[in-house]
Amino acid sequence: MEIQQTHRKINRPIISLALVGALMGTELGANTPNDPIHSESRAFFMTVIIPAIVGGIATGTAVGTVSGLLSWGLKQAEQANKTPDKPDKVWRIQAGRGFNNFPHKQYDLYKSLLSSKIDGGWDWGNAARHYWVKDGQWNKLEVDMQDAVGTYNLSGLINFTGGDLDVNMQKATLRLGQFNGNSFTSYKDSADRTTRVNFDAKNILIDNFVEINNRVGSGAGRKASSTVLTLKSSEKITSRENAEISLYDGATLNLVSSSNQSVDLWGKVWMGRLQYVGAYLAPSYSTINTSKVKGEMNFRHLAVGDQNAAQAGIIASNKTNIGTLDLWQSAGLSIIAPPEGGYENKTKDTPQNNPKNDTQKTETEPTQVVDGPFAGGKDTVVNIFHLNTKADGTLKAGGFKASLSTNAAHLNIGEGGINLSNQASGRSLLVENLTGNITVEGTLRVNNQVGGAAIAGSSANFEFKAGEDTNNATATFNNDIHLGKAVNLRVDAHTANFNGNIYLGKSTNLRVNGHTAHFKNIDASKSDNGLNTSALDFSGVTDKVNINKLTTSATNVNVKNFDIKELVVTTRVQSFGQYTIFGENIGDKSRIGVVSLQTGYSPAYSGGVTFKSGKKLVIDEIYHAPWNYFDARNITDVEVNKRILFGAPGNIAGKTGLMFNNLTLNSNASMDYGKDLDLTIQGNFTNNQGTMNLFVQNGRVATLNAGHQASMMFNNLVDSTTGFYKPLIKINDAQNLTKNKEHVLVRARNIDYNLVGVQGASYDSISSSNTNLQESLLNFQFNFV
């Protein structure tokens, strides 16, 4: 039987376009039940991989129109439990000695050996030619050419529908697709037979397209069941850049390489290829097993989903490298990395592991080991240079989520970054490493634009989860992050590191959950009140949030315990009421290095920041400006370590510039103001050896008012430069004060003065004066002499 040998464009053939798909998975073995390789493979997947998948490696993330990655795992478990097909008849071909003599000669594998035991004909139901093992798809063909040398080309074996084909050519090179591609598929019947094709060669070269479990012709006559293609090499497996490998619903590709050389698939690999045009709602399940690849596994371009909710899985080796990963808007890919020591070391299903009991009369069956979720070994790595999602704007109902999941020790996304394609009703991308770390080197883009906005009426959502099962992993972002309007980012990790700046647009949410979070600079100054407000939700961080610089406008900030080096509160010039709200209890360990209030435009276009509650806030420096306020009245105590500098008052109705419950000016800190003091202290004021610098303006200075008590705490240290004791209150240009007039410096219900201990002194605290008046004044009168 002749096969199609004409030169064709290196692509998938038109006759492989499919119609209707059956939601059948694949047998995860490559050979017949009697083959030792198959027996080993079956035990391997049953006792290790499948329980791990069902137990949590592919936990049920809702993805698109199907039940998510768990559906893929259950589909594989269903097929792994299926009784392997037993052929009715086994044909065997023995290669003669003539094939053993010429290592540089090329042969046509089909014409030389296969053709005598492969039939072919026209399938009227599918309007296409197909091929099968002699006398029917329920038979098997074994080709023994283990001593053959040279190169064997298989080209144009399109629509091979079964049964099993096993070619042993361990000393020769297999070249798939010299002039045309090949496709290996199946016919669905009452037995749901699985086609298994196994090539065992020294080297395997893929020069043209390879299709696995495709539909024959139109697909109208019969559906495909499941197909397993195994490519086993002792040296090297390689595909050309334009040699496309397509896995349809029910397809499995097993790659086995025993050498330390990498397996390089330079052509596009497509998992979950669309079974027929317009099959948007038809999910697809496919698997690539690279667990037996000893070297690195390289995919130049891997695509999952073809306008359908494809669920795909890669059973990985220690290191998997993907150049570009394309995920359809509702597709999911799970990459399962081996545990420490490899998969095999976890399988101990042997009778000798049972405890010895000489009195036991009944027969003890072998112990079955069922694994739950496991972490990838410490050297397991998944590297992806560029991650991209694809979307269809014609599908407008409901949001769609694409997902990437792994258990490797490290998931790295390179400088190519991540692009999320957004359409109406919104699109989301979930990237999760259930037991390990996530590192993103590149930028986050929406519709290929850095800082791109979501389509009006929709949202674009990035979600990263690191160490969800272990609660001990790190998510790191090493580039600037620009989130456009209605673009949201969520990161769940024990430790989250943002080493680049973050810029938030309007209606944007940044949410982080975990133990600690470290940020460089966050700029949320573009947001407005109302629907355009942006949010920083760090309420799920249990220990501390560290931010170098935070710039806000109308921003909701939810954080419990923080260390902010610089807080800049802007008003966006002529924008009405740009108020920032810290909406969580900030506890007693929160700190701000510098608070900088930017000048507002007018009382109508003012700004400010408010705190919901807290026990204590420590601030190094505060710089006040008009028409902007800092309201910390709901925090019990605020301490200032270095400086408070007041600008002109802004006269905001019902507010002052700085508002506190209890305020403490710590040692060596200063508070500078003139004739106006835009300050409210509703509780106590404590000057703990700080300096109040009063600058005379218009012949007067402002009065500091405390709602309850004012405590003036001083020491007996002498300033070496002046020869005087260090003052608590210093009036600059006192000669310019209005004379013969009383000037009130501090007003409170009670004012006390305390001499505090200093290093080397024999006392700790001495109360030198205390007043118990209903209202106490610290004042003086400057008279003419």
LUMKERO-506928 format. One record per residue (C-alpha): residue number from 1; z, x, y. Coordinates in steps of 0.25 Angstrom, whole numbers, plus 2048, in hexadecimal, padded with zeros to 3 digits. Last residue first. Example, Ala and Ser with C-alpha at 12.3 -4.5 7.8 and 13.67 -1.06 7.14 Angstrom:
BEGIN
REC   seq    pz    px    py
REC     2   81D   837   7FC
REC     1   81F   831   7EE
***
This chain:
BEGIN
REC   seq    pz    px    py
REC   785   93D   833   988
REC   784   934   827   984
REC   783   939   820   978
REC   782   933   81F   96A
REC   781   93B   815   962
REC   780   93D   815   953
REC   779   93B   80C   947
REC   778   93E   80B   938
REC   777   941   7FC   938
REC   776   949   7F4   92E
REC   775   948   7E5   92C
REC   774   953   7DD   925
REC   773   95C   7EA   927
REC   772   961   7F1   91B
REC   771   95F   800   920
REC   770   961   80C   918
REC   769   963   81B   91C
REC   768   965   828   916
REC   767   963   824   907
REC   766   964   832   900
REC   765   95B   834   8F3
REC   764   95B   83F   8E9
REC   763   965   84A   8EE
REC   762   967   858   8EC
REC   761   95A   85D   8F2
REC   760   950   867   8EB
REC   759   944   85E   8EA
REC   758   946   852   8F3
REC   757   94F   846   8F3
REC   756   94D   83A   8FC
REC   755   953   836   909
REC   754   951   827   90A
REC   753   94F   81E   915
REC   752   950   80F   914
REC   751   948   804   91B
REC   750   94B   7F5   918
REC   749   944   7E9   91C
REC   748   938   7F1   921
REC   747   932   7F6   92D
REC   746   92D   804   92F
REC   745   928   80C   93C
REC   744   92D   802   947
REC   743   92A   808   955
REC   742   934   804   960
REC   741   92E   806   96E
REC   740   932   80F   979
REC   739   925   818   977
REC   738   918   813   971
REC   737   915   81E   967
REC   736   90C   829   96B
REC   735   916   834   96A
REC   734   917   831   95C
REC   733   90A   837   959
REC   732   90C   836   94A
REC   731   918   82F   945
REC   730   91D   835   938
REC   729   925   82C   92F
REC   728   92C   832   922
REC   727   92D   83F   929
REC   726   92F   84D   922
REC   725   93B   854   927
REC   724   937   85D   933
REC   723   934   86C   934
REC   722   926   868   937
REC   721   91E   871   92D
REC   720   929   873   923
REC   719   92B   864   922
REC   718   93A   862   91E
REC   717   93E   85B   911
REC   716   94A   851   912
REC   715   944   845   90B
REC   714   940   837   90F
REC   713   93F   829   90A
REC   712   93C   81E   913
REC   711   93E   811   90C
REC   710   938   804   912
REC   709   93D   7F7   90C
REC   708   938   7E9   90C
REC   707   92A   7E4   912
REC   706   927   7F2   917
REC   705   921   7F3   925
REC   704   91B   800   92B
REC   703   91A   7FF   93A
REC   702   90E   804   941
REC   701   90E   80F   94B
REC   700   90E   80E   95A
REC   699   908   813   968
REC   698   8FA   80F   966
REC   697   8F9   817   959
REC   696   904   820   954
REC   695   901   826   946
REC   694   90C   823   93C
REC   693   90D   82D   930
REC   692   916   827   925
REC   691   91A   833   91C
REC   690   91F   833   90E
REC   689   92D   836   909
REC   688   92E   829   901
REC   687   92A   81F   90C
REC   686   92D   812   904
REC   685   928   804   909
REC   684   92D   7F8   902
REC   683   927   7EA   8FF
REC   682   91C   7E3   907
REC   681   916   7EF   90D
REC   680   90A   7EC   915
REC   679   902   7F6   91D
REC   678   8F7   7F6   927
REC   677   8FF   7FF   930
REC   676   8FA   800   93E
REC   675   8FF   809   949
REC   674   8FC   815   941
REC   673   8FC   818   932
REC   672   8FE   823   928
REC   671   906   823   91B
REC   670   909   830   915
REC   669   90D   835   907
REC   668   916   842   905
REC   667   920   83A   8FD
REC   666   91C   82C   8F9
REC   665   919   820   903
REC   664   91E   814   8FB
REC   663   918   806   8FC
REC   662   91E   7F9   8F6
REC   661   916   7EC   8F7
REC   660   90A   7F2   8FD
REC   659   8FE   7EE   907
REC   658   8F5   7F7   90E
REC   657   8EB   7F2   918
REC   656   8F2   7E5   91C
REC   655   8EF   7D7   917
REC   654   8F0   7C9   91B
REC   653   8E3   7C9   923
REC   652   8DD   7D7   923
REC   651   8E0   7DE   930
REC   650   8D9   7EB   92D
REC   649   8E4   7F5   932
REC   648   8DF   803   937
REC   647   8E0   80E   92C
REC   646   8ED   812   925
REC   645   8EF   81E   91C
REC   644   8F8   81E   911
REC   643   8FB   82C   90B
REC   642   900   834   8FF
REC   641   908   82E   8F4
REC   640   908   81F   8F7
REC   639   910   816   8EE
REC   638   90E   808   8EB
REC   637   918   7FF   8E5
REC   636   919   7F1   8E0
REC   635   90A   7EE   8E0
REC   634   906   7E0   8E4
REC   633   906   7E5   8F3
REC   632   8FB   7EF   8F0
REC   631   8F1   7EA   8FA
REC   630   8E8   7F4   900
REC   629   8E0   7EF   90B
REC   628   8D2   7F1   912
REC   627   8CF   7EC   920
REC   626   8D3   7F9   926
REC   625   8D5   805   91E
REC   624   8E1   80B   917
REC   623   8E1   818   90F
REC   622   8EB   819   904
REC   621   8EF   826   8FD
REC   620   8F6   82A   8F1
REC   619   8F9   81D   8EB
REC   618   903   819   8E0
REC   617   903   80A   8DB
REC   616   90F   804   8D5
REC   615   913   7F7   8CE
REC   614   906   7EF   8CE
REC   613   900   7E2   8D3
REC   612   8F3   7DC   8D7
REC   611   8EE   7E7   8E0
REC   610   8E5   7E4   8EC
REC   609   8DA   7EC   8F3
REC   608   8D3   7EA   900
REC   607   8C7   7E6   908
REC   606   8C3   7E0   915
REC   605   8B6   7D9   91A
REC   604   8BD   7CE   922
REC   603   8C8   7D7   928
REC   602   8BC   7E1   92C
REC   601   8B3   7EB   926
REC   600   8BD   7F2   91C
REC   599   8C2   800   91D
REC   598   8C3   807   910
REC   597   8D1   807   909
REC   596   8D3   815   902
REC   595   8DE   815   8F8
REC   594   8E0   823   8F3
REC   593   8E7   828   8E6
REC   592   8EA   81B   8DF
REC   591   8F4   81A   8D4
REC   590   8F9   810   8CA
REC   589   905   813   8C1
REC   588   90E   807   8C4
REC   587   905   7FB   8BF
REC   586   8F8   7F7   8C5
REC   585   8FA   7E8   8C2
REC   584   8EB   7E3   8C2
REC   583   8E2   7DD   8CC
REC   582   8DF   7E9   8D5
REC   581   8D7   7E1   8E0
REC   580   8CC   7E6   8E9
REC   579   8C9   7DE   8F5
REC   578   8BB   7DE   8FC
REC   577   8BD   7D2   906
REC   576   8B0   7CF   90C
REC   575   8A5   7DA   90C
REC   574   8A1   7E0   919
REC   573   8A6   7EF   916
REC   572   8A7   7F0   907
REC   571   8B6   7EF   908
REC   570   8BA   7FC   900
REC   569   8C7   800   8F9
REC   568   8C7   80F   8F4
REC   567   8D1   813   8EA
REC   566   8D2   821   8E7
REC   565   8D9   829   8DB
REC   564   8DB   81C   8D4
REC   563   8E6   81D   8C9
REC   562   8E8   810   8C1
REC   561   8F0   807   8B9
REC   560   8ED   7F8   8B8
REC   559   8DF   7F6   8BD
REC   558   8D7   7EA   8C1
REC   557   8CF   7ED   8CD
REC   556   8C7   7E1   8D3
REC   555   8BE   7E7   8DD
REC   554   8B9   7E2   8EB
REC   553   8B8   7F0   8F1
REC   552   8BC   7FB   8E8
REC   551   8BB   80A   8E7
REC   550   8C3   811   8DC
REC   549   8C3   820   8DC
REC   548   8C9   829   8D1
REC   547   8CD   81E   8C8
REC   546   8D7   820   8BC
REC   545   8DB   813   8B5
REC   544   8E8   814   8AD
REC   543   8EF   80F   8A0
REC   542   8EB   802   89B
REC   541   8DD   800   8A0
REC   540   8D9   7F2   89E
REC   539   8DC   7EE   8AC
REC   538   8D0   7F7   8B0
REC   537   8C8   7EC   8B6
REC   536   8C0   7F1   8C2
REC   535   8B9   7E5   8C8
REC   534   8AE   7E2   8D1
REC   533   8AD   7D6   8DB
REC   532   89F   7D0   8DD
REC   531   8A3   7C2   8D9
REC   530   8AE   7C1   8E4
REC   529   8B1   7CE   8EC
REC   528   8A7   7D9   8ED
REC   527   8A4   7E5   8E5
REC   526   89D   7F2   8EA
REC   525   8AA   7FA   8EB
REC   524   8AD   7FC   8DD
REC   523   8AB   80B   8DC
REC   522   8B3   811   8D1
REC   521   8B4   821   8D1
REC   520   8B9   829   8C5
REC   519   8BF   820   8BB
REC   518   8C9   823   8B0
REC   517   8CE   818   8A7
REC   516   8DA   818   89E
REC   515   8DF   80F   892
REC   514   8D4   805   890
REC   513   8CC   7FB   897
REC   512   8C2   7FC   8A3
REC   511   8BA   7F2   8AA
REC   510   8B0   7F4   8B5
REC   509   8AB   7E6   8BB
REC   508   8A0   7E4   8C5
REC   507   89D   7D8   8CE
REC   506   898   7E2   8D8
REC   505   895   7F0   8D5
REC   504   89E   7FA   8CF
REC   503   89C   80A   8D0
REC   502   8A3   813   8C6
REC   501   8A3   822   8C9
REC   500   8A2   82B   8BD
REC   499   8AD   831   8B3
REC   498   8B1   823   8AE
REC   497   8BB   826   8A3
REC   496   8C1   81A   89B
REC   495   8CC   81D   891
REC   494   8D1   814   886
REC   493   8C4   80D   887
REC   492   8BE   7FF   88C
REC   491   8B3   800   897
REC   490   8AD   7F4   89E
REC   489   8A2   7F5   8A8
REC   488   89C   7E9   8B0
REC   487   88F   7E8   8B7
REC   486   88F   7DB   8C0
REC   485   889   7E3   8CC
REC   484   887   7F2   8C9
REC   483   890   7FB   8C1
REC   482   88D   80A   8C4
REC   481   894   813   8BB
REC   480   894   822   8BE
REC   479   893   82B   8B2
REC   478   89D   831   8A8
REC   477   8A2   824   8A2
REC   476   8AD   827   897
REC   475   8B3   81D   88D
REC   474   8BE   823   885
REC   473   8C5   81F   878
REC   472   8D3   81C   873
REC   471   8D4   80D   870
REC   470   8CF   80F   862
REC   469   8C8   802   85F
REC   468   8C2   800   86D
REC   467   8C0   80F   86F
REC   466   8B6   80E   87A
REC   465   8B0   801   87F
REC   464   8A5   801   88A
REC   463   8A0   7F4   891
REC   462   894   7F3   89B
REC   461   891   7E6   8A0
REC   460   886   7E0   8A8
REC   459   888   7D3   8AF
REC   458   87F   7C7   8B2
REC   457   87D   7BD   8BD
REC   456   874   7C7   8C5
REC   455   86F   7D2   8BC
REC   454   879   7DD   8BA
REC   453   879   7E8   8C5
REC   452   874   7F6   8C3
REC   451   87D   802   8C7
REC   450   875   80C   8BF
REC   449   868   804   8BC
REC   448   862   803   8AE
REC   447   864   7F4   8AD
REC   446   873   7F7   8AF
REC   445   877   805   8AE
REC   444   883   80D   8AA
REC   443   882   81C   8AC
REC   442   882   827   8A3
REC   441   88D   82F   89C
REC   440   894   824   894
REC   439   89F   829   88A
REC   438   8A6   81F   880
REC   437   8B1   824   877
REC   436   8B5   81F   869
REC   435   8BA   814   860
REC   434   8B3   808   863
REC   433   8A8   80E   86C
REC   432   8A3   803   874
REC   431   897   801   87D
REC   430   895   7F2   881
REC   429   889   7EE   88A
REC   428   888   7E1   891
REC   427   87D   7D8   897
REC   426   87E   7CD   8A1
REC   425   879   7BE   8A2
REC   424   86B   7C3   8A8
REC   423   867   7D1   8A4
REC   422   86E   7DF   8A4
REC   421   869   7EB   89D
REC   420   874   7F5   89C
REC   419   871   804   89D
REC   418   87A   80F   898
REC   417   87A   81D   89B
REC   416   86F   827   898
REC   415   879   832   89B
REC   414   880   830   88D
REC   413   887   825   886
REC   412   892   82C   87D
REC   411   899   824   872
REC   410   8A4   82E   86C
REC   409   8AD   82C   860
REC   408   8A3   823   85A
REC   407   8A7   814   857
REC   406   89B   80E   85D
REC   405   897   801   865
REC   404   88B   7FE   86E
REC   403   889   7F0   873
REC   402   87F   7E7   87A
REC   401   885   7DB   881
REC   400   87E   7CE   885
REC   399   882   7C4   88F
REC   398   87E   7B5   88D
REC   397   871   7AE   890
REC   396   866   7B5   897
REC   395   85D   7BB   88D
REC   394   850   7BD   895
REC   393   856   7CA   89B
REC   392   856   7D2   88F
REC   391   85F   7DE   88E
REC   390   85F   7EC   88A
REC   389   86B   7F5   889
REC   388   86B   804   88B
REC   387   873   810   886
REC   386   86E   81E   88A
REC   385   873   82B   884
REC   384   87A   826   878
REC   383   884   82F   871
REC   382   88C   82A   865
REC   381   896   834   860
REC   380   89F   836   854
REC   379   8A7   843   854
REC   378   8B5   83D   854
REC   377   8B1   833   848
REC   376   8AE   825   84C
REC   375   8B9   81C   84C
REC   374   8BC   811   841
REC   373   8BC   802   840
REC   372   8C1   7FD   833
REC   371   8BE   804   826
REC   370   8BE   7FD   818
REC   369   8C1   807   80D
REC   368   8C0   800   7FF
REC   367   8C9   806   7F5
REC   366   8C3   806   7E7
REC   365   8C6   7FC   7DD
REC   364   8D3   7FD   7D5
REC   363   8D2   7F9   7C7
REC   362   8DE   7F1   7C2
REC   361   8E9   7F8   7B9
REC   360   8F0   7FF   7C4
REC   359   8FC   807   7BD
REC   358   8F5   815   7C0
REC   357   8F3   812   7CF
REC   356   8EB   81C   7D6
REC   355   8E8   818   7E5
REC   354   8DA   815   7E8
REC   353   8D2   820   7EF
REC   352   8CC   824   7E1
REC   351   8C4   817   7E1
REC   350   8BB   81B   7EC
REC   349   8B8   814   7FA
REC   348   8BC   81F   803
REC   347   8B2   81D   80E
REC   346   8B8   823   81B
REC   345   8B2   831   818
REC   344   8A4   82B   817
REC   343   8A3   826   825
REC   342   8A6   834   82C
REC   341   8B2   83D   82E
REC   340   8B6   836   83A
REC   339   8B0   828   83B
REC   338   8A1   826   83B
REC   337   89A   820   848
REC   336   896   811   848
REC   335   88C   80E   853
REC   334   88B   800   856
REC   333   880   7FA   85E
REC   332   87F   7EC   864
REC   331   874   7E4   86A
REC   330   875   7D8   874
REC   329   86E   7DF   880
REC   328   866   7E8   878
REC   327   86B   7F6   877
REC   326   863   802   879
REC   325   869   810   876
REC   324   862   81C   87C
REC   323   864   82A   877
REC   322   86E   827   86B
REC   321   876   832   864
REC   320   87F   82F   858
REC   319   889   83A   854
REC   318   892   839   848
REC   317   88A   830   83F
REC   316   887   821   843
REC   315   886   814   83C
REC   314   87D   80D   847
REC   313   87E   7FE   849
REC   312   876   7F4   84F
REC   311   877   7E6   854
REC   310   86B   7E0   85A
REC   309   86C   7D4   863
REC   308   85E   7D3   866
REC   307   854   7D7   871
REC   306   851   7E4   869
REC   305   85F   7E9   865
REC   304   864   7F7   864
REC   303   85C   802   869
REC   302   85E   811   866
REC   301   856   81C   86D
REC   300   857   82B   86A
REC   299   860   829   85E
REC   298   867   835   859
REC   297   870   836   84D
REC   296   877   844   84C
REC   295   879   84B   83F
REC   294   87E   846   832
REC   293   877   839   832
REC   292   87E   831   827
REC   291   885   827   830
REC   290   877   824   837
REC   289   876   815   833
REC   288   86E   80D   83C
REC   287   871   7FE   83B
REC   286   86A   7F1   83F
REC   285   86E   7E3   842
REC   284   866   7D9   84B
REC   283   869   7CD   852
REC   282   85E   7C2   855
REC   281   861   7BB   862
REC   280   856   7C3   86A
REC   279   84C   7C1   85F
REC   278   840   7C0   86A
REC   277   836   7C8   862
REC   276   83B   7CB   854
REC   275   844   7D4   84C
REC   274   849   7DB   859
REC   273   84D   7E9   855
REC   272   85C   7EA   852
REC   271   85C   7F9   852
REC   270   851   801   859
REC   269   850   810   858
REC   268   847   817   862
REC   267   841   824   85D
REC   266   848   831   85E
REC   265   851   82E   852
REC   264   857   83C   850
REC   263   860   83E   844
REC   262   868   84B   847
REC   261   868   857   83E
REC   260   875   85A   836
REC   259   86E   856   829
REC   258   871   84A   820
REC   257   86A   840   828
REC   256   86A   831   824
REC   255   865   826   82D
REC   254   867   818   828
REC   253   85F   80D   830
REC   252   864   7FF   82D
REC   251   85C   7F2   831
REC   250   860   7E4   830
REC   249   85B   7DF   83E
REC   248   850   7E9   842
REC   247   851   7F8   843
REC   246   846   7FF   84A
REC   245   843   80E   84A
REC   244   839   813   855
REC   243   831   820   853
REC   242   82D   823   861
REC   241   837   82E   863
REC   240   835   834   855
REC   239   840   832   84A
REC   238   848   83C   844
REC   237   850   83E   837
REC   236   853   84C   833
REC   235   859   854   827
REC   234   85E   84E   81A
REC   233   858   840   81E
REC   232   85B   832   81B
REC   231   854   826   821
REC   230   85A   819   81C
REC   229   853   80C   820
REC   228   85B   7FF   81D
REC   227   854   7F2   81E
REC   226   85A   7E3   81F
REC   225   854   7D5   81E
REC   224   847   7D3   825
REC   223   842   7C5   828
REC   222   836   7C0   821
REC   221   829   7B9   824
REC   220   829   7B7   834
REC   219   82D   7C6   836
REC   218   820   7C8   83E
REC   217   81D   7D5   837
REC   216   828   7D9   82E
REC   215   835   7D9   835
REC   214   83D   7E6   837
REC   213   848   7EB   82E
REC   212   846   7FA   832
REC   211   83B   7FE   83B
REC   210   837   80D   83C
REC   209   82D   811   847
REC   208   826   81E   847
REC   207   828   82D   845
REC   206   836   82D   83D
REC   205   838   83B   837
REC   204   841   83C   82B
REC   203   845   84A   825
REC   202   84A   84D   817
REC   201   848   83F   812
REC   200   850   833   80C
REC   199   849   826   810
REC   198   850   819   80C
REC   197   84A   80B   80F
REC   196   853   800   80B
REC   195   84E   7F1   80D
REC   194   85A   7E7   80C
REC   193   858   7DA   804
REC   192   85D   7CD   80A
REC   191   85D   7C8   7FC
REC   190   857   7BA   800
REC   189   84C   7C2   807
REC   188   84B   7C9   815
REC   187   840   7D3   814
REC   186   842   7E2   818
REC   185   83E   7ED   821
REC   184   83A   7FB   822
REC   183   830   7FE   82D
REC   182   827   80B   82F
REC   181   820   810   83B
REC   180   812   816   83C
REC   179   80A   823   83C
REC   178   815   82D   838
REC   177   820   822   836
REC   176   82B   828   82E
REC   175   82A   836   82A
REC   174   833   83A   81E
REC   173   835   849   81C
REC   172   837   84E   80E
REC   171   843   854   806
REC   170   84B   848   804
REC   169   840   83E   801
REC   168   847   833   7FA
REC   167   840   825   7FE
REC   166   848   818   7FB
REC   165   841   80B   7FF
REC   164   848   7FE   7FC
REC   163   840   7F1   7FC
REC   162   83B   7EF   806
REC   161   833   7E9   812
REC   160   82B   7F5   817
REC   159   826   7EF   824
REC   158   81E   7FB   829
REC   157   81C   807   820
REC   156   813   80D   82A
REC   155   816   81C   829
REC   154   81F   823   81F
REC   153   81C   832   820
REC   152   821   83C   815
REC   151   823   84B   81A
REC   150   824   856   810
REC   149   82D   858   803
REC   148   82F   84F   7F7
REC   147   83B   852   7EE
REC   146   843   846   7F1
REC   145   836   83D   7EF
REC   144   83C   831   7E8
REC   143   838   824   7ED
REC   142   840   818   7EA
REC   141   839   80A   7EC
REC   140   842   7FE   7EB
REC   139   83F   7EF   7E7
REC   138   843   7E2   7EE
REC   137   838   7E3   7F8
REC   136   82D   7E1   7EE
REC   135   824   7E6   7E3
REC   134   822   7F3   7E9
REC   133   82B   7F6   7F5
REC   132   827   7EF   801
REC   131   81D   7F0   80D
REC   130   819   7E6   818
REC   129   80C   7E1   81F
REC   128   80E   7D7   82A
REC   127   80C   7C8   82D
REC   126   81B   7C5   82B
REC   125   818   7B9   822
REC   124   80B   7BF   81D
REC   123   812   7CC   818
REC   122   806   7D5   815
REC   121   808   7E0   80A
REC   120   80F   7EC   805
REC   119   814   7F2   7F8
REC   118   81B   7FF   7F7
REC   117   81D   807   7EA
REC   116   810   80E   7EA
REC   115   810   810   7F9
REC   114   81D   818   7F9
REC   113   819   826   7F4
REC   112   80D   82D   7FB
REC   111   807   822   803
REC   110   815   81E   809
REC   109   81A   82C   80B
REC   108   80E   831   812
REC   107   80F   840   810
REC   106   810   84C   818
REC   105   810   85A   813
REC   104   819   866   818
REC   103   823   866   80D
REC   102   818   866   802
REC   101   81D   867   7F4
REC   100   826   85C   7F0
REC    99   81D   850   7F2
REC    98   814   855   7E6
REC    97   820   854   7DD
REC    96   81E   845   7DC
REC    95   826   83B   7E4
REC    94   82D   831   7DB
REC    93   82C   822   7DF
REC    92   836   818   7DA
REC    91   835   809   7DA
REC    90   842   801   7D9
REC    89   841   7F2   7D4
REC    88   849   7E6   7D7
REC    87   851   7EE   7E2
REC    86   860   7EB   7E4
REC    85   863   7E7   7F2
REC    84   871   7EC   7F7
REC    83   87C   7E1   7F6
REC    82   880   7DE   804
REC    81   88D   7E3   809
REC    80   886   7ED   813
REC    79   87E   7E1   818
REC    78   88A   7D9   81D
REC    77   891   7E5   822
REC    76   885   7E9   82A
REC    75   884   7DB   830
REC    74   893   7DB   833
REC    73   892   7E8   83B
REC    72   886   7E2   843
REC    71   88D   7D5   846
REC    70   899   7DD   84A
REC    69   890   7E4   855
REC    68   88F   7D7   85C
REC    67   890   7C8   858
REC    66   882   7C5   85C
REC    65   87C   7BF   869
REC    64   87F   7CB   872
REC    63   88A   7D4   86D
REC    62   898   7D0   86B
REC    61   89F   7DC   866
REC    60   8A5   7DA   858
REC    59   8AA   7E7   854
REC    58   8A0   7F1   84F
REC    57   8A9   7FC   84A
REC    56   8B4   7F2   848
REC    55   8B7   7EE   83A
REC    54   8A9   7E8   837
REC    53   8A2   7F5   83A
REC    52   8AD   7FE   834
REC    51   8AD   7F5   827
REC    50   89D   7F7   827
REC    49   89D   806   829
REC    48   8A8   80B   820
REC    47   8A9   805   812
REC    46   89C   7FD   812
REC    45   894   807   819
REC    44   898   813   811
REC    43   898   80B   804
REC    42   88A   806   806
REC    41   885   814   80A
REC    40   88B   81B   7FD
REC    39   885   810   7F4
REC    38   877   811   7FB
REC    37   877   820   7FA
REC    36   87B   81F   7EB
REC    35   86E   816   7E9
REC    34   871   80B   7DF
REC    33   873   801   7EA
REC    32   865   804   7F0
REC    31   863   80C   7FC
REC    30   865   80C   80C
REC    29   873   806   80E
REC    28   877   7FE   81A
REC    27   871   7F1   816
REC    26   86C   7EA   822
REC    25   870   7DF   82B
REC    24   86A   7D1   82A
REC    23   869   7C8   836
REC    22   85B   7C3   832
REC    21   850   7C5   83D
REC    20   844   7BC   841
REC    19   837   7C1   846
REC    18   834   7D0   846
REC    17   82B   7DA   84C
REC    16   827   7E4   842
REC    15   818   7E1   842
REC    14   818   7E7   850
REC    13   81B   7F4   84B
REC    12   827   7FD   850
REC    11   822   809   858
REC    10   81A   815   856
REC     9   80C   810   859
REC     8   804   810   84D
REC     7   7FC   819   845
REC     6   7F7   813   838
REC     5   7FE   815   82B
REC     4   802   806   828
REC     3   805   806   819
REC     2   7FC   806   80D
REC     1   800   800   800
***
